[in-house]
């Protein structure tokens, strides 16, 4: 059974194609990692899976736990067990971090325990959501909300971006423990978080497509030694580029 299955997904933003036929299958109980340079479409994929309306699905299908969610609104997708930790979540005045956490677990001892797990002071729950948070506090706040939600499948967008070594270790170890028995999609540029999080398969996104897949350690090693330029030479990437050009011709 697939936790997340994406089939031939094409997506546009304001008429510009950002995903060009993405195929991705994450089996139940597995965590996959998605690599890619900036602007390759990684975050666009997350937003499309979440169902943000400005990410218009031109064609393709998205299924969560074998349920077609392609046309469902965001709240229905969340109810089915979809969770996310954003790379750059918005600051929201008037909404407390505690409001979000308590909406999932109530004002219980669990809320306090999860806050302690992320090494955030209890008074942090009384602060406006993401307002004035440091980089490390922002990431820990996002993970705290995921822990409280307990999603069936969680997508983590660049959890290792903009954090110091201590925060990275904490976030990585907490995420790794949380993912045991769950499914996940980990988005990362350079793979620092993989020092702490176990993943079963890696994919590389280039120009809005999945260019290749394989073992995480091998894919990461290739990226670290040669960068993403080796992916640009991939026949799959070249073929998709040609198809994209033809589709956009009048």
C-alpha positions as CSV (number, residue, x, y, z in Angstrom):
1,X,0.0,0.0,0.0
2,X,1.2,3.5,-0.8
3,X,1.2,6.3,1.8
4,X,1.6,8.8,-1.0
5,X,1.3,8.2,-4.8
6,X,1.8,10.9,-7.3
7,X,1.2,10.1,-11.0
8,X,2.2,12.3,-13.9
9,X,1.6,15.5,-12.0
10,X,1.8,18.7,-14.0
11,X,1.3,22.0,-12.1
12,X,1.2,25.7,-13.1
13,X,1.5,28.9,-11.2
14,X,0.1,32.0,-12.9
15,X,0.4,30.2,-16.2
16,X,4.0,29.1,-15.7
17,X,4.7,25.3,-15.6
18,X,6.6,24.4,-12.4
19,X,6.0,20.6,-12.3
20,X,6.4,18.6,-15.5
21,X,5.0,15.1,-15.0
22,X,6.1,14.1,-11.5
23,X,5.8,10.4,-10.6
24,X,6.5,9.5,-7.0
25,X,5.5,6.5,-4.8
26,X,6.1,6.4,-1.1
27,X,5.1,3.0,0.4
28,X,3.5,2.9,3.8
29,X,6.0,3.1,6.6
30,X,8.8,4.5,4.5
31,X,10.5,7.9,4.5
32,X,11.9,9.2,1.3
33,X,14.2,12.2,0.7
34,X,13.8,14.6,-2.2
35,X,17.0,16.5,-3.3
36,X,17.2,19.3,-5.8
37,X,18.8,22.7,-6.4
38,X,16.9,25.9,-5.6
39,X,14.1,26.5,-8.0
40,X,13.8,22.9,-9.1
41,X,10.2,22.5,-7.9
42,X,10.6,20.8,-4.5
43,X,8.5,23.3,-2.5
44,X,6.0,23.5,-5.4
45,X,5.4,19.8,-5.1
46,X,4.6,20.1,-1.4
47,X,2.2,23.0,-2.0
48,X,0.5,21.1,-4.8
49,X,0.1,18.0,-2.5
50,X,-1.3,20.2,0.2
51,X,-3.8,21.7,-2.3
52,X,-3.0,25.4,-2.4
53,X,-5.3,26.9,-5.0
54,X,-2.6,29.0,-6.8
55,X,-0.8,25.8,-7.6
56,X,-3.1,24.7,-10.5
57,X,-3.0,21.0,-11.3
58,X,-3.1,20.8,-15.1
59,X,-3.0,17.0,-15.2
60,X,-2.1,14.0,-13.0
61,X,-3.3,12.5,-9.8
62,X,-2.4,12.6,-6.1
63,X,-3.4,9.8,-3.7
64,X,-3.0,9.6,0.1
65,X,-3.4,6.2,1.6
66,X,-5.1,5.1,-1.7
67,X,-7.6,7.9,-1.4
68,X,-7.6,10.3,-4.4
69,X,-7.1,13.8,-2.9
70,X,-6.3,15.6,-6.2
71,X,-9.5,17.8,-6.0
72,X,-9.9,17.9,-2.2
73,X,-9.6,21.2,-0.3
74,X,-6.7,21.6,2.1
75,X,-8.7,20.9,5.3
76,X,-10.0,17.6,3.9
77,X,-6.4,16.5,3.1
78,X,-5.3,17.4,6.6
79,X,-8.2,15.4,8.1
80,X,-7.0,12.4,6.1
81,X,-3.7,12.6,7.9
82,X,-1.5,14.9,5.8
83,X,0.9,17.1,7.8
84,X,3.7,19.5,6.9
85,X,6.5,21.5,8.4
86,X,7.1,24.6,6.2
87,X,10.5,26.0,5.4
88,X,9.3,29.6,5.8
89,X,6.0,29.5,7.8
90,X,4.2,32.9,8.0
91,X,4.0,34.9,11.2
92,X,0.4,35.3,12.4
93,X,-0.6,37.9,14.9
94,X,-3.4,37.0,17.3
95,X,-2.9,33.2,17.0
96,X,-0.8,31.7,19.7
97,X,1.5,28.7,19.2
98,X,-0.5,27.1,22.1
99,X,-3.7,27.6,20.2
100,X,-2.4,25.4,17.4
101,X,-0.9,22.8,19.7
102,X,-3.9,22.6,22.0
103,X,-6.2,22.2,19.0
104,X,-4.7,18.8,18.5
105,X,-3.9,17.5,22.0
106,X,-6.0,19.8,24.2
107,X,-4.6,21.6,27.2
108,X,-3.1,18.5,28.5
109,X,0.2,17.2,30.0
110,X,1.0,15.9,26.5
111,X,1.2,19.5,25.2
112,X,3.7,20.4,27.9
113,X,5.7,17.2,27.3
114,X,5.9,17.9,23.5
115,X,7.0,21.4,24.2
116,X,9.8,20.2,26.5
117,X,10.8,17.6,23.9
118,X,11.5,20.4,21.4
119,X,13.3,22.3,24.2
120,X,11.0,25.3,24.1
121,X,10.0,27.1,27.3
122,X,6.3,26.6,28.3
123,X,5.7,30.4,28.0
124,X,6.5,30.0,24.3
125,X,3.0,28.6,23.9
126,X,1.6,32.1,24.7
127,X,3.6,33.8,21.9
128,X,2.0,34.8,18.6
129,X,2.7,32.1,16.0
130,X,6.2,32.5,14.5
131,X,6.3,36.2,15.4
132,X,9.9,37.2,16.4
133,X,11.1,33.6,16.4
134,X,14.8,32.9,15.7
135,X,15.7,30.4,13.0
136,X,16.1,27.6,15.4
137,X,12.9,28.5,17.3
138,X,10.9,28.6,14.1
139,X,12.0,25.1,13.1
140,X,11.4,23.7,16.5
141,X,7.9,25.3,16.6
142,X,7.1,23.7,13.2
143,X,8.2,20.3,14.4
144,X,6.2,20.8,17.7
145,X,3.0,21.3,15.7
146,X,3.7,18.2,13.6
147,X,4.2,16.1,16.8
148,X,0.9,17.4,18.1
149,X,-0.9,16.7,14.9
150,X,0.4,13.1,14.5
151,X,-0.2,13.0,10.8
152,X,-0.3,9.8,8.7
153,X,2.2,11.2,6.3
154,X,4.4,14.2,7.1
155,X,6.3,16.4,4.6
156,X,9.2,18.4,6.0
157,X,10.5,21.2,3.8
158,X,14.2,22.0,4.4
159,X,14.2,21.2,8.1
160,X,18.0,21.6,8.1
161,X,17.9,25.1,6.5
162,X,19.1,28.0,8.7
163,X,19.7,26.1,11.9
164,X,22.8,25.6,13.9
165,X,24.4,22.3,14.8
166,X,22.6,21.8,18.1
167,X,19.2,22.6,16.7
168,X,19.9,20.3,13.7
169,X,20.7,17.4,16.0
170,X,17.7,17.9,18.2
171,X,15.3,18.2,15.2
172,X,16.8,15.3,13.4
173,X,16.6,12.9,16.3
174,X,13.1,13.9,17.2
175,X,11.9,13.6,13.6
176,X,13.6,10.2,13.2
177,X,11.9,8.9,16.3
178,X,8.5,10.3,15.3
179,X,8.7,8.7,11.8
180,X,9.0,5.2,13.2
181,X,5.8,3.5,12.0
182,X,4.8,6.5,9.9
183,X,5.6,7.7,6.4
184,X,7.4,10.9,5.4
185,X,8.8,13.0,2.6
186,X,11.9,14.9,3.5
187,X,12.9,17.9,1.3
188,X,16.5,19.0,1.5
189,X,19.1,20.8,-0.5
190,X,22.4,19.5,0.9
191,X,21.2,16.6,3.1
192,X,22.6,17.6,6.5
193,X,19.6,16.3,8.3
194,X,20.3,12.8,7.0
195,X,22.9,12.4,9.6
196,X,20.1,11.8,12.0
197,X,17.0,10.7,10.0
198,X,16.7,7.2,8.4
199,X,15.4,7.2,4.9
200,X,14.7,4.3,2.6
201,X,14.9,6.0,-0.9
202,X,16.1,9.2,-2.4
203,X,14.9,11.1,-5.5
204,X,16.4,14.1,-7.3
205,X,14.2,16.8,-8.8
206,X,15.5,18.9,-11.7
207,X,13.4,21.4,-13.6
208,X,10.1,20.1,-12.2
209,X,10.6,16.4,-12.8
210,X,12.0,13.4,-10.8
211,X,15.3,12.9,-12.7
212,X,16.5,9.8,-10.8
213,X,16.0,7.7,-7.7
214,X,18.2,5.4,-5.7
215,X,19.8,4.7,-2.3
216,X,20.1,7.9,-0.2
217,X,23.7,7.5,0.6
218,X,24.7,7.0,-3.0
219,X,22.6,9.8,-4.3
220,X,23.9,12.2,-1.6
221,X,27.4,11.2,-2.3
222,X,27.0,11.9,-6.0
223,X,25.5,15.4,-5.2
224,X,28.3,16.2,-2.8
225,X,31.1,15.2,-5.2
226,X,29.7,16.6,-8.5
227,X,26.8,18.9,-7.5
228,X,23.6,18.9,-9.5
229,X,25.3,19.4,-12.8
230,X,25.4,15.7,-13.4
231,X,21.6,15.6,-13.3
232,X,21.4,18.2,-16.1
233,X,23.0,15.6,-18.5
234,X,20.4,13.0,-17.6
235,X,18.4,11.8,-20.7
236,X,15.2,11.9,-18.7
237,X,15.7,15.6,-18.0
238,X,16.6,16.4,-21.6
239,X,13.5,14.5,-22.8
240,X,11.2,16.3,-20.4
241,X,12.6,19.6,-21.4
242,X,11.9,18.9,-25.1
243,X,8.3,17.8,-24.2
244,X,7.8,21.0,-22.2
245,X,9.0,23.2,-25.0
246,X,6.7,21.5,-27.5
247,X,3.7,21.8,-25.1
248,X,4.2,25.5,-24.7
249,X,4.5,26.3,-28.4
250,X,1.4,28.0,-29.9
